[in-house]
Amino acid sequence: MRSFGFAGLLSATLLTAPAFAADVVAPMAPEAVPVESGGWTFTVAPYFWAAGISGDIAQFGAPEVHIDQKFGDILSDLDFAAMVIGEARYDRFSLFGDVIYAKISTDSATPRGIVAETVGLTTSTFIGTAGAGYSILKSDQGYLDIVGAVRVWSVDTDLSFSGGLLNGLDVSESQAWVDGLVGARGVFNFTPKIYLTGWGMVGAGGADIDWDVAAGLGYHFNDTWSAVLGYRALGVDYTNDDFVYDIVEQGPILGVVARF
């Protein structure tokens, strides 16, 4: 496919989470200001993740192949992408969600054009995460949450043949699975304007392993708006019969955060 002494504890927790080497969606801990007791706060954050992908995949009964694509390679084939996170907090409790969707398509001419002149490939990937957390540490400088979440994966691939003996043939393969995740996420405010945010989660279920880590620096423009720039890596290892999806997605991430 062308496809966190408080600060020390936060840093140690995030760095000892599974940090080897995936939209999407544990959120980019968008809140950087302590939550006022006695009321809810909400955040919504669309973001852009310039992720490359590497690993091993197999579909349609074909042999397993290794892929290693940088974001620039994927961008040329990207049809559509949407990434957004949200959070609701009340004192030490939080609810969060993260959605990643991407659709990529490409086509290639066959060597002889007998079986088919061109083969088109379209892949749609959905990653949806929903979870809850509780702050085991909370102060004017930030918080550290223990979290649990459920992540839903859906991968749909279509092959279309044009010309040759297979002209007009379309074949599809879809896989969906659910994983449970546990981990930590937190925020530490260096100044009223600048903060560190990040998370680390790992789990399994349908997949043998599912993990997600990130860290970033945020800047508050005012009480409502802020921005975060960081790096995220996400991986999953799922196998079902001839379908193999053992990949790592990683790259810089930029988010715009609205808090109300």
Buried (B, 14 or more C-beta within 10 A) or exposed (E): BBBBEBBEBBBEBBEEBBBEBBBBBBBBBBBBBBBEEEEEBBBBBBBEBBBBBBBBBBBEEEEEEEBEBEBEBBEEBBEEBEBBBBBBBBBBBBBBBBBBBBBBBBEEEBEEEEBBBBBBBBBBBBBBBBBBBBBBBBEEBBBBBBBBBBBBBBBBBBBBBBBBEBEEBEEEBEBEBEBBBBBBBBBBBBEEEBBBBBBBBBBBBBBEBBBBBBBBBBBBEEEEEBBBEBBBBBBBBBBEEEBBBBBBBBBBBBBBBBBE
